[in-house]
């Protein structure tokens, strides 16, 4: 896991009242984090994801996951590092955990 993924896992996701798996295999992909209860993938994207080829691959991956009814939440490492609390609040909103 990247430093950002470790931070998100140990300081937030692991503490949630729902099960979140890390490095979960879904079909032909490995996702950063997955919450089966809400069919939600959480991805933290480094700078390599800004490149055109990577964006195309991410789009194909997201479309593949969507076929299974899975929603993908993507956050850049830059966004995560500047606004950890805001990213966590957004994840809670998408997982319907407003009271946590």
C-alpha positions in Angstrom: 0.0 0.0 0.0 1.1 3.6 -0.6 1.6 5.9 2.3 -1.8 7.5 1.5 -3.6 4.2 1.4 -2.0 3.2 4.7 -3.2 6.5 6.3 -6.7 6.1 4.9 -6.9 2.4 6.1 -5.4 2.7 9.6 -6.8 6.2 10.5 -10.3 5.9 9.0 -11.6 2.9 7.0 -10.5 0.2 9.5 -12.5 2.1 12.2 -15.8 2.2 10.3 -18.8 0.2 11.5 -19.0 -1.6 8.1 -16.5 -4.1 6.6 -14.1 -2.6 4.1 -11.6 -4.9 2.4 -8.2 -3.6 1.1 -6.6 -4.8 -2.1 -9.7 -6.7 -3.0 -9.9 -8.7 -6.2 -13.0 -8.0 -8.2 -13.1 -9.9 -11.5 -9.9 -9.0 -13.4 -9.0 -6.0 -11.2 -7.5 -5.4 -7.8 -9.1 -2.4 -6.1 -7.6 -0.3 -3.3 -10.6 -0.7 -1.0 -14.0 -2.3 -1.3 -17.2 -2.1 0.9 -19.5 -4.9 -0.3 -22.4 -3.7 1.8 -22.6 -0.6 -0.3 -21.0 -2.0 -3.4 -18.5 0.8 -3.3 -14.8 0.9 -4.4 -12.5 3.5 -3.0 -9.4 4.4 -5.0 -6.6 6.8 -4.2 -4.9 7.9 -7.4 -1.3 9.0 -7.7 0.2 11.2 -10.3 0.4 8.4 -12.9 -3.4 8.4 -13.1 -3.2 11.9 -14.7 -1.6 10.5 -17.9 -3.9 9.9 -20.9 -3.3 6.2 -21.1 -4.0 5.7 -17.3 -7.2 7.7 -17.5 -8.4 5.5 -20.3 -7.5 2.4 -18.3 -9.3 3.8 -15.2 -12.4 4.5 -17.4 -12.4 1.0 -18.7 -12.0 -0.4 -15.2 -14.8 1.8 -13.8 -17.1 0.7 -16.6 -16.3 -2.9 -15.9 -17.1 -2.5 -12.2 -20.3 -0.6 -13.0 -21.5 -3.7 -14.8 -21.7 -5.3 -11.4 -23.5 -2.3 -9.8 -20.3 -1.2 -8.1 -19.8 2.6 -7.6 -16.2 3.9 -7.7 -15.1 6.8 -5.6 -11.8 8.2 -6.8 -9.6 10.7 -4.9 -6.3 12.0 -5.9 -3.4 11.8 -3.5 -3.1 15.5 -3.7 -6.7 16.0 -2.7 -6.3 13.4 0.0 -3.2 15.0 1.5 -4.6 18.5 1.4 -8.1 17.5 2.8 -8.0 14.2 4.6 -11.0 15.1 6.7 -13.0 16.2 3.6 -12.2 12.9 1.8 -13.3 10.9 4.8 -16.6 12.9 5.1 -17.3 12.3 1.4 -16.7 8.5 1.9 -19.0 8.5 4.9 -21.7 10.3 2.9 -21.4 7.7 0.0 -21.5 4.8 2.6 -24.5 6.4 4.3 -22.6 6.7 7.6 -23.4 10.3 8.4 -23.5 9.7 12.1 -20.0 8.1 12.4 
